[in-house]
Each structure stands twice: as structure tokens, then as C-alpha cells.
Amino acid sequence: MSKQKVLILGATGHTGESILQGLLKDTESFQEVEALVRPASAEKPEVKKIAEMGVKIHVVDIGGPLDELVNVLTGIDVLISAIDPMGQLAELKLVTAAKKAGVKRFVPCAFITVAPPGGVMTLRDNKEEVYQEIWKQFLPYTVIDVGYWHQLSFPTLPSGRVDYASAFIPKVEIHAGGTAPTMLTDLRDIGNFVALIIKDPRTLNKFVCTYSDALSENEIFAMMEELSGEKIERKHISAEDIIASCVSALAASKAEPENLMAQAMKFIAEYEFSKYVRTDNTPEYAKYLGYLDARELYPEFKPKTFREFLGELFEGKVENPYKRSRN
Ligand SMILES: NC(=O)c1ccc[n+]([C@@H]2O[C@H](COP(=O)([O-])OP(=O)(O)OC[C@H]3O[C@@H](n4cnc5c(N)ncnc54)[C@H](OP(=O)(O)O)[C@@H]3O)[C@@H](O)[C@H]2O)c1
């Protein structure tokens, strides 16, 4: 296969940066990796940083004139979007532009847990609106879901020694008994998986899920205690409480649709409902929904296991995704 030219939207974000790193490593497969940046961000240091890495930057407003987008997308083999959770519907215009430009594969912004469409997770449903637009326009695509990041899946310890990397302090909740297995991928492996998936003809017009492990919260807490030698005082949240949180978060987000915090709280409550009450985010359910399993497609690739991740966490080597320096 000839080398591919790839354009990433969101290359300065968490997921996009992982994808950028994964593609830049594979110079045999990817001829050029370019980034689409909105005008308001053109002067940001993180954009300059990726430009210095040799990434060609296209400054375009994805909500602007269609012709400008089509111009940028012409000649692109693979377009990948890693836009933030609130920005999903801005991708609808990209679908039209990608179709007009003859893009050979669009990877819309999925990169979440496995869940069914239709009222379980608003975030999933927003993404599904984009998938439906892709299907209406007969645009070649691949949807890639990754389970939950390792970086968001470990509990904190009484000593405080892993607080530096945790998005929430304390984080000691066990949901609905803690028995539901949930697929996990290290944020840093998302790009490695994407590099394998987008050059593979078997994944064209398919859904693919990635994971290193499928672990329950009980298993994660036990592993954390074993490796740290500390005892974690668990806070149990029942299935009923999770459902009640979803109902109130949904009401709050409806009452204040412009309030980003209310929207984020709804997304978090619905993740918990889907992962722990419905138990959606498993390899078995992914297969049932029609996903290809990246572990079966690429047995030679060994993603970072959750246990390996915890080893790095105790050595102080994990980056807190929500506190990182972007310079
Ligand atoms: N599986 C998990 O555990 C997990 C965790 C978190 C997120 N996610 C999913 O991963 C996806 C990406 O999230 P993230 O946290 O990686 O995102 P992020 O760090 O917030 O980054 C978003 C990126 O999109 C860019 N962007 C936003 N609006 C844009 C626009 N109109 N035009 C061009 N670029 C734009 C941002 O650039 P600027 O510099 O211009 O803002 C940034 O580069 C989300 O959709 C979310 O659902 C999954």
C-alpha cells in the first residue's frame, strides 16, 4: 500500500496528541501527518510545538465556508477527528467536506467506551449523529472506541502518593458492587492502535474497539492495594444512586444547556450508568454490537497493561491529563 497522508483535527488535545505521536512514529506507513487548527488557536504554544515537529498546520474554521474545508481536505487519505466532547456536532460539516474532497477514510471522534446508541449516553448519541451523517453520505469511515483511559481509572491512596496524577481527589468510589468488567486503554496507546487500524483494509467501514485489560473496580482496587501495600477505604455507590445521579444531572443540563459544567456532570453520570449499571463496556458486548476487537486484529502489538501503568504511577512517571503543561 502507498504511504498515506493523514490530517488530524484536535492534534493538540489529549487524544489527538496520542494519535499524532502514534502516526509520527510510523514513517513507513504515513507519508505526511498534518493538523487542522481553528483560527482562534493558531498562535497557541502547543500549535507552534507541533509545527516544530514538522507537522504542517492548516488554519481553518470548520464552521466556515465549505470550499475552504474542501481545499484543505483534497488529497488527504485519512481524516481523523479528536475534537472535545462538547464539539461533536461541529463535525457534521466535515463529513460533507470530506465527501466532496474524496477523503478515503474518515475517523470521526469516537474514542469513548462501548455503549449502545439511543438514550444511554448523550455523548454517545451526539457521536452517533455524526455516524448517521457519514452513512447518509456514503463516506468511507472507521469508528474507534477505546474503553476508559487508564489515567482516569485508578483510585487514590490514603498516603496521597498518587494524587499527583489523579483527576479527582479523593477517588475511592466503588459503583454498583464493583463487579462489572470495563475495557481500559492507556491514553498513550490510543495513537499506537490508531496507526495500526487506519492502515488496515479490514477495518474500513467498521467499528473497532481497543483495550489492554477488561477489569472490574474490585480487581483494580485489589491490584492497587497489592502494589502499594496500602488499604483503601471504599465508598460504595449503589446502582439506585447512580441512576438517581443520572436523572438529576440530566435535569440540570436541560435547565442550563449553556452551562458546560452541567453538561460535563451529565456525561460523567451517564458513563457510570453505562459502565457499572448496564455493564456495556465489555469485549463481549462490543462484539455483540458488531465491533472488531483490536486485540484479535493485532496480536503482535502489546498495549501497556493496567498493572504496568500502575507501576509507572508509583514511580511518579504518569502525567495527570488535566494538569499537564502544554508548553
Ligand atoms: N475514553 C476516555 O476515557 C475518554 C476520556 C476523555 C475524552 N474522551 C473522548 O475523547 C475525545 C477527545 O477528547 P480529549 O479530552 O482528547 O479532547 P481535548 O483534550 O479537549 O482536545 C480537543 C482538541 O480539539 C480541538 N478543537 C476543539 N474544537 C475545535 C474546532 N472547532 N476546530 C478545530 N479544533 C478544535 C482543540 O483545539 P483548541 O486548542 O483549539 O481548543 C483540541 O486540540 C472526546 O470527544 C471524548 O469523548 C474519552
Ligand as a Chemical Component Dictionary entry (heavy atoms), coordinates in Angstrom:
data_LIG
# 
_chem_comp.id                   LIG 
_chem_comp.type                 NON-POLYMER 
_chem_comp.pdbx_formal_charge   0 
_chem_comp.three_letter_code    LIG 
# 
loop_
_chem_comp_atom.comp_id 
_chem_comp_atom.atom_id 
_chem_comp_atom.alt_atom_id 
_chem_comp_atom.type_symbol 
_chem_comp_atom.charge 
_chem_comp_atom.model_Cartn_x 
_chem_comp_atom.model_Cartn_y 
_chem_comp_atom.model_Cartn_z 
_chem_comp_atom.pdbx_ordinal 
LIG N1  N1  N 0  -12.219 7.131  26.802 1  
LIG C1  C1  C 0  -11.977 8.028  27.721 2  
LIG O1  O1  O 0  -11.635 7.722  28.874 3  
LIG C2  C2  C 0  -12.072 9.493  27.323 4  
LIG C3  C3  C 0  -11.625 10.492 28.193 5  
LIG C4  C4  C 0  -11.709 11.818 27.764 6  
LIG C5  C5  C 0  -12.198 12.115 26.495 7  
LIG N2  N2  N 1  -12.648 11.098 25.693 8  
LIG C6  C6  C 0  -13.173 11.365 24.329 9  
LIG O2  O2  O 0  -12.083 11.731 23.518 10 
LIG C7  C7  C 0  -12.463 12.801 22.654 11 
LIG C8  C8  C 0  -11.353 13.827 22.674 12 
LIG O3  O3  O 0  -11.282 14.349 23.999 13 
LIG P1  P1  P 0  -9.952  14.957 24.565 14 
LIG O4  O4  O 0  -10.087 15.043 26.038 15 
LIG O5  O5  O -1 -8.800  14.270 23.948 16 
LIG O6  O6  O 0  -10.068 16.429 23.938 17 
LIG P2  P2  P 0  -9.264  17.748 24.354 18 
LIG O7  O7  O 0  -8.015  17.391 25.074 19 
LIG O8  O8  O 0  -10.224 18.688 24.980 20 
LIG O9  O9  O 0  -8.818  18.319 22.938 21 
LIG C9  C9  C 0  -9.747  18.729 21.971 22 
LIG C10 C10 C 0  -8.998  19.144 20.730 23 
LIG O10 O10 O 0  -9.964  19.558 19.752 24 
LIG C11 C11 C 0  -9.575  20.847 19.269 25 
LIG N3  N3  N 0  -10.784 21.568 18.849 26 
LIG C12 C12 C 0  -11.888 21.817 19.578 27 
LIG N4  N4  N 0  -12.790 22.496 18.841 28 
LIG C13 C13 C 0  -12.216 22.708 17.618 29 
LIG C14 C14 C 0  -12.629 23.351 16.442 30 
LIG N5  N5  N 0  -13.830 23.929 16.336 31 
LIG N6  N6  N 0  -11.798 23.357 15.387 32 
LIG C15 C15 C 0  -10.571 22.773 15.452 33 
LIG N7  N7  N 0  -10.121 22.129 16.561 34 
LIG C16 C16 C 0  -10.936 22.103 17.634 35 
LIG C17 C17 C 0  -8.848  21.502 20.438 36 
LIG O11 O11 O 0  -8.031  22.530 19.987 37 
LIG P3  P3  P 0  -8.011  24.022 20.645 38 
LIG O12 O12 O 0  -6.616  24.218 21.119 39 
LIG O13 O13 O 0  -8.370  24.894 19.514 40 
LIG O14 O14 O 0  -9.017  24.068 21.746 41 
LIG C18 C18 C 0  -8.041  20.316 20.948 42 
LIG O15 O15 O 0  -6.895  20.128 20.153 43 
LIG C19 C19 C 0  -13.767 13.395 23.183 44 
LIG O16 O16 O 0  -14.705 13.533 22.177 45 
LIG C20 C20 C 0  -14.190 12.477 24.303 46 
LIG O17 O17 O 0  -15.482 11.980 24.093 47 
LIG C21 C21 C 0  -12.572 9.821  26.085 48 
# 
loop_
_chem_comp_bond.comp_id 
_chem_comp_bond.atom_id_1 
_chem_comp_bond.atom_id_2 
_chem_comp_bond.value_order 
_chem_comp_bond.pdbx_ordinal 
LIG N1  C1  SING 1  
LIG C1  O1  DOUB 2  
LIG C1  C2  SING 3  
LIG C2  C3  SING 4  
LIG C2  C21 DOUB 5  
LIG C3  C4  DOUB 6  
LIG C4  C5  SING 7  
LIG C5  N2  DOUB 8  
LIG N2  C6  SING 9  
LIG N2  C21 SING 10 
LIG C6  O2  SING 11 
LIG C6  C20 SING 12 
LIG O2  C7  SING 13 
LIG C7  C8  SING 14 
LIG C7  C19 SING 15 
LIG C8  O3  SING 16 
LIG O3  P1  SING 17 
LIG P1  O4  DOUB 18 
LIG P1  O5  SING 19 
LIG P1  O6  SING 20 
LIG O6  P2  SING 21 
LIG P2  O7  DOUB 22 
LIG P2  O8  SING 23 
LIG P2  O9  SING 24 
LIG O9  C9  SING 25 
LIG C9  C10 SING 26 
LIG C10 O10 SING 27 
LIG C10 C18 SING 28 
LIG O10 C11 SING 29 
LIG C11 N3  SING 30 
LIG C11 C17 SING 31 
LIG N3  C12 SING 32 
LIG N3  C16 SING 33 
LIG C12 N4  DOUB 34 
LIG N4  C13 SING 35 
LIG C13 C14 SING 36 
LIG C13 C16 DOUB 37 
LIG C14 N5  SING 38 
LIG C14 N6  DOUB 39 
LIG N6  C15 SING 40 
LIG C15 N7  DOUB 41 
LIG N7  C16 SING 42 
LIG C17 O11 SING 43 
LIG C17 C18 SING 44 
LIG O11 P3  SING 45 
LIG P3  O12 DOUB 46 
LIG P3  O13 SING 47 
LIG P3  O14 SING 48 
LIG C18 O15 SING 49 
LIG C19 O16 SING 50 
LIG C19 C20 SING 51 
LIG C20 O17 SING 52 
# 
